[in-house]
Amino acid sequence: MSPLLRARPRVVTACAAVLALLVSLLVAPTAASARAPSRTPTPASVPVAAPAAALERIAVAAAPEQPPAAPATPSASWRAGTATVKWKAPADRGAALTGYLVTAYRNGMKTKTVTFDASKTTQKIEGLTAKGTYTFTVAAKNAVGTGPASKPSRAARIMALPGAPTIIAVTADTASARLSWTPGPDGGSPITGYEVTPWVAGVRQASQTFGPASTQTVTGLTPTVTYRFTVAARTDEGTGPESAQSQEVTANVSPTLLFDAPTSATVGIAYNAQLNVTHGVPPFVWSVASGTLPPGLILNPTSNGISGVPTTAGVYPVVIRVVDTANRSGTRLIVLTVNLAPVLDFPAPPLGEVGGAYAEQLTVIGGTAPFVWSLAGGVLPPGLTLAPGTGLISGRPTAAGAFLGTIRVTDANGFTTTKGIRLVIQPASVVTLTASANAVTFGTAVHFEVAVGPGVAEGSVSLIDELPNGVETPLGSFPVVLNAASFDLQMPAFGLNRFRVQYDGTNPSAEAVSNTVTIEVSAVSGQLLIEQFAQSGISGLTDQYVSLVNTTELNLPIAGFRIEAPGGLSLLIPGTERPLPPRRGFLAVATDYSLTNIEPDYVVPSLGQGGLRVVAPDTAHTVVDSAGSTAGFYEGTPLPAFGSPPFVHFAWNRLKVGGQPQDTSDNATDFRLVATVQGPINGVPSALGTPSPQNSLGTYQQNSAMQSTLLDPNVAQSAAPNRVRTPGNLVIRRTLVNRSGAPITQARIRITSLSQVNGAPLPGGSSPVVHANMRLINPTTPTSSITVSDGRTLLVRNLSMDLPATSPPGGGLATTLTVPLDLGGLAPGSSVHIALTFAVDTLGPFWIGYDVDALGGSAMPTAAKAAKGSKATAKQKALDARRLAESRKLSVVSGTLR
């Protein structure tokens, strides 16, 4: 086993990851991704001061510092020539914020800019004129520079200080006083608090601050000292004027009204509340200082009581005043609530079902809490109970039928009312599941029907699949309407699948499980193809790999598939492997696998010799693909056998046409032998190329997301700068555009066809017998500045081949070339300019074909997301189709070299 695979078959330890990063930054001339191939070095004869690939690696490790981002739109208010501007700190982009520039605009014209430090994001701009409408922008600064300004604020709101409150009640205790007041106008800004100031003999004492509530207790008073109080409101604009001074009270001497808040009253029910007083000298005189008692209630002036029979429901704030013999007084704000007599007006309880969870909250109107609920007569359905403290009927009914009962509620004042109910419980639901077929091929939809009865049934059913390995997987939820549900579903796993549905009723609440339906799912040949394989390599007999690719449009459950080789070797893909998405690869390798820049998904001791076949985990053990030279391990014409196992970098590579793997069920037609050295290889004709297997987490074919356009669309594709012919070389330049709705984080070009010895044929046509012979080579410089016909100068990335290709001799079929992308990837709608460099060995007709393998992106084109309306959508779809068709044309280059 190679050191890489012994150290980590799938996961790199933290220490190894750090070491790899340090080594790559210090000594590696080129960049490498954990999931994408490295690049081959530039020839030693070419002077390179600072390789672009190494600079890109450094940029990824530490992004350059930039000026700050623009703050979000600020808010602004205005008062008396001074504006208050508020904003949120933006992203600093690598350098700490040092300050802000706030610019004022009057009637859209710039008037002044004020600079502030970064300590606060609320600042005042002074010296503004009283006329005109003001807006403001904010820009942030750091050591690198000043970032873009925010969007302008809305017109500054005209603000004022809050008005003076009005004190309505004050009563003193031993060393404290309780005050109530009514707020004044807020001046356009919410009141955030109050300042209460005690006064003694006209001398101001230390103020106390409180929150926004309008009843507060001032502490720290001195007994026997007489006080008055003022109150001032605070907002973000400042502190407003003080109220008039309150009546005077003497701590520990004046009458104190600190009784508990009176209880609620009920219309038509006799009411009595005792109001207690402490301190002061009796007898006392009671009165209403402000407000109104509820109609029907009176305050006895000589006894401490509110009594009567209230006639009108409502909430009544009242200030109570008491005066003692020494003419000292105390006042207190109370709030009397008068409720209506309790009334039971809840709707009829809903339908229930035997065994289903039942919960119905009964409600009461009016009355005084707390309430006591009870059953005055009749019965509830067996299994249900009535909660006396809440009025909740709950439980699971155990018997069907109609049940009559009388509900009674009693409020805190002892008033009682009742209401009759009729509660119906239907029999338990029975759920029947049927399917349109009991045997299908993977990817074929099955139609399911669900019937629920015998009673009313509304809600949803969840389809559950018991996979062949015994694992249960929920596959989706579907609505039940009028006792039925139906849906189509593509089968999720090969072999014998057992399905059932869980019914969850909402009307009525119910739970039930259906019968089980069994469906056999079989594989179809070609759904999982051998994309590349090698059964020896530069590290020896077990330097082996096979890359499989999912050709379906579904996530293919690869767990349980077997990879078989002549001699009885059979390797089971573990059940822990996740389903393989469309177009993604799965890479199984043997212990001495040498392509360390492409990580394996699965490591085995050996992959045998003489060919491979892939067997599905269905009942028929369907062989979905095979390739090799041994009987039983090939399709159609076998691949030629080696005289002895090759010990070079080579691979049997499946051809691709239009981005899709070619599958004619004939190995000799579908595969080409590629190697990094000139052939033949141990007696078998070969093409110059590169082993480049795909794994499950690496790049994969995304020609629709990363589309090709001409570098200069105003000239022909056969003309410079799109195609440049120099002595012995040919350069093809293209622009790759991210047409998807998400960033592309990795990308590489994969050569799928090339006019070369033993190479892939001309895509979409017949190959000339005599043709040019070409090789990919590395460029002499990593970038070029190219001026196009409209005068723009574009930076073009001259792509180098990924390992294990070397230059010389170069690359060809299946060679990949990594596209350098900026930190964060290629954003939707953005583009990167690239160039491919070829050596021309012989002249004649030529062709080049490539795919774009990528990570990231999405299926939805960005422009289509913005389209609104059916006409706009149709127009955008047509544009997307034209762009994709043009991209496909431009990814195949052909002509004649003379």
WOHUZI-V58736 format. One record per helix or strand of 3 or more residues. SS is the DSSP state (helix for helix, strand for strand). FROM is the first residue (numbers start at 1). LEN is the number of residues. If there is no record, write none. Layout:
# WOHUZI-V58736
SS,FROM,LEN + SS,FROM,LEN
This chain:
# WOHUZI-V58736
helix,3,5 + helix,14,14 + helix,52,10 + strand,75,5 + strand,82,5 + strand,97,10 + strand,109,9 + strand,122,4 + strand,134,9 + strand,166,7 + strand,177,6 + strand,193,8 + strand,203,8 + strand,215,4 + strand,226,10 + strand,270,5 + strand,285,7 + strand,297,3 + strand,305,5 + strand,314,10 + strand,329,11 + strand,357,5 + strand,372,7 + strand,384,3 + strand,392,5 + strand,401,10 + strand,416,11 + strand,430,6 + strand,439,3 + strand,445,9 + strand,459,8 + strand,472,10 + strand,484,7 + strand,495,12 + strand,509,5 + strand,517,6 + strand,528,7 + strand,545,6 + strand,562,4 + strand,569,4 + strand,585,5 + strand,611,5 + strand,623,6 + strand,650,5 + helix,667,4 + strand,671,5 + strand,687,3 + strand,706,5 + strand,723,4 + strand,729,10 + strand,744,11 + strand,773,4 + strand,783,5 + strand,793,6 + strand,816,3 + strand,831,12 + strand,844,13 + helix,862,5 + helix,870,21 + strand,892,6
